[in-house]
Amino acid sequence: MQAIVITPVKDALEATLETIQAISDANGVYDYWVFNDYSTDQTKKALETASSSKDFKLINLEEVTSNPSPNYKTVLQLAQKTALEAGLPLIIVESDVKVNQDTLENLVNFANDNPKVGLVGAITHDAEGKVNFPYLKFKQLKTKDPTKTTRSLSFCCTLISINFLQEYDFTDLDNSKDWYDTHISQKSIALGFENYILPDLPVWHRPHASRPWKQLKYKNPVLYYFRKWFLGKDKI
């Protein structure tokens, strides 16, 4: 076993099943967990069917917590516990990301070769092979070499090292937030670890396909920011 791999899911069934298939086809041996965060009955049933043929463990969060979606803190806590018990790094692959056959293996190899790594992320591309959100900030990199960064890494396709997992307890994550990639990126550096982006390790990313309601940010930004600021949604 090389790593614990997790995919949080909130509907977006077609994209999710493509993510699961790509991980199932990936080089290496992984303990794969899919966390269903209060999706529709249709999505739940499809995931239950897929779990019997794609060799992943399905956790329906409605059986774990009564807290409404999003439940990223709960997912991260459960995943950290599993990774620590196994003594393995944790790889998060969002359900709007499609990995290549060598993606996971290369993340693990890089972490194994660089013991000071806290987080290491595969760079996101669109269908045409161009760098896209959330890594547009790395678009101007003039190198394909692994690049150490103090900028936040997204959890689109990111490995969190076992050394960092042993140093920082995810039960300390802020209950008032919904997403934790920025905080965990910063915490990694604060604890003396190094974060890297791998420009030569692209994954196909369909922005916000894992959480379709976040498309409001582009389709109706006024409504999106009203929800964010006045209703306390999408807290980073």
Phi, psi and omega in degrees: 000132185255332182192160166270128178243134179231150172226112172284140185230133170224088182058223185047054192299316183300312179296320180300315181294328176292320176300313181298316180298317181297320178292323178297329181271355187290150175296142175106179182236123187224153171263109191253129181235135174245126182253111181271111188262074177058046174284175178293164178300324180298313179296317181301313181295319180295321178292321178297320177294315181295326185295335181281340182247341185254004173059054170228157178267127181258125175247116174272112188294343176296339178270354184249322184216147175268000179292133180292156177299145006274147182239046185295326179298315179299317178300312182296321180294315179296320181292319178298316179301315180296315181296317181294320178296326180273346184067037186233154173292162180248129175246124176260126174235112181291159185279008170249021181237139176241113182279161172268172186298329183259002187299304185297317180300318180292323175298314180297315181298319180296315180296320179296326182277349184226084188296347178274359181294134170262303178229146172219129185242143169281139183284146183266139177234159171271186184295340180267003177085018179258143179303134181226184179304138008264014187252026174301334179295343177256010185298328185270007178303134183261011181229153173258003180283154174307134187238118176289140184217147171260359178279155185293140172263143174277163176268016180311307176207090191222137174263134172251122189290154178296326179297317178291318179301328179285341184264332186234122184272119182291351173291347178275358180296146185291122180295339185279354182255160177257328187232149192228008183295319179296312181299314182291324175301314181292322180295322178303312181292319180300330180271005175093009177271171179242136177254143183226147166250141181251097183295340181263013180233080184276149169232151179277122182239129174253096191308127175065013176295336179285338178224081189305329181297339180287351174298343175305332181303330183254325185278324181212074186301328179299313179294320180300310184287334171298312178299317184293313188273321187260336180254359176071031180267153172058051184275126183253000000 
